[in-house]
Amino acid sequence: MAKRENYEQRAEALLAPILAEHGFELVDLEYVKEAGNWYLRAYIDKEGGITIDDCETVSRAFGDKLDEADLIEDAYILEVSSPGLTRPLKKDKDYERNLGKLVEFRLFQPVCGSREHTAVLQSYSRAEIVVLIDDRPVTVERTNLAMIRQAFVD
């Protein structure tokens, strides 16, 4: 297991009880290097949305746990934030929450003559999604999805 994945798994284990205590869910956790700095980012959510105070509460408790465990050797910056309205669908619960809703997605390989679509998400499985394009169901392999998120139309 790579160092990055090890840090992410161990950090998630430290974060899980903090989120459970406050009724929050973990949307994503990543350990990445950008512009010469390492970042440990936790994206959290709850019904009704996350506030700055929620992020601060989790950041303080999580930071204390990380310092106590001393699990990351490198210097890093801890960020706890909301994933935002335009967050990508990653987990099954994200797909479940968006069934019957308009989603926008980009593909690695074109489907129906295009690599970009906005369509209604009809169903999903581990391997594929089914969307309505031009009022007909179209199956798209999940491995072909470069990005998918809920669409917001003006």
N, C-alpha and C positions, 0 to 999 in steps of 0.2 A: 504494500500500500504506500502510495506517495505521501510525502510529508504534508502536503496541502490537505489531502483527503483525511489523513489521520487527525490533523488539527480540527478540521470541520466536524468530524464525527465526535471527537472528545468534547469540543466546545458545545455542540448541540446537546450532548448528554448533561452538561452543566447548566445549560439554558432551559431545558425542558421543565424542571420543577418550578423555576421562577415564572415561566409563562403560565403553567397550570395554576399556580397560586393566584394569578391575576385574571384568569379566564381569557388569556390571549392565545393566538395560534402562531406558529412559526411558518412563514410563507417560504423563506429561503434563508440560507446561511452560506456565506462564501468567504474564503480566505484568498485574497488576490494581491498581486503586486502591480501598482500603477505609478508611473513617473518616479520610480525608485523607492517608493514607500509601500509597505505591507499594510493591508486593511483587513480587518475582520468585521464583516458586515452582517447584521441580523435584520431581516425584514419581518416585521410582526404585524398582526392584524387582529381585529375583533369585530363582532357585530356592531355596526354603527360607525366603525372607523377608529383609528388610533390618533391620540392627541400628542402634543409635544410633551406633556406631563407623563403620559404613559411611556414614551420613549426614554425620558429621563429616569423614571423609576426602574425600568428594566436595565438601562445602561449602568446605573450605579450598582445594582445588585449583581448583574452579570460581570461587571468589571471587578468587583470584590472577589467573586468566585474564581475568575480567571487568574487574578493575582495570587490568591490562596493556593490554587492548584499548580501555578507556574508551568502551565502546559505548553506555552508557545515560547520558543527560544529567541526568536527574532524580535526586534522592536517593531511594534505595529500600532495602528490607529483603530480604535474600536468605534464603530458606528452602529447605532440602533435607530431604525426608521420605519415608516410606513412604506409599503411597496408601491403606493400610489394607485390612482385609478387606472392607469394604462399598463398595469403589471402584466407580464406574460402568464399564460396558463401553463402550469408546470405539473401540478399534482392532480390526481383524480378528483379531489374535492373542488378544484378550480374548474374543471370541465363540468362537473355536476352542477355547480352554481350557475353555469352559463348555458345549460341546456335550454333550447328554445329562444335564445337571445342571439343578437347579431354579433358576430366576431369578425375580426379582420386578421388575415394571415398572409405570410409570405412563404413561398415554397422554394426548395432547392431546384426542383424540376417542374416545368409548367404542367398544369392540369386545366383542361378546358381552354387551352390556348393562352394562359396567362400564369405568371408566377405570383401575382397579388390578387387577392379576392376579399370581398366583404360578403358574408353569407350567414344564414341562420344555422347554428349548431344543432343538429338533430339527435345525434348519439355519438358515443365514443367507446372505445375499448382500449386495451393495452397496446394494440397494434395499429389502430386506425381511428379516424373520425368520419362521420357522415354529416355533410352540410348540404343546404339547399342552394344551388346555383342555377339561376334562371328557372326557378320553380321545379327543379328536378334534383333528386338526391344524388350526390356525388361522394364517392369514398376516396379519402386521402390517407395515405400511409403516414403514421406519426413520424417516421424517420425522414419523411420528405418535408416536414414542417421546419422552416428556419425560425419562424416566430408566429405565435398566435396569442391574441388578447381580445378582450371585450371591445367592441366598436362603440364609439360615441358619435352619433350623427347630429349635426346642427339642426 
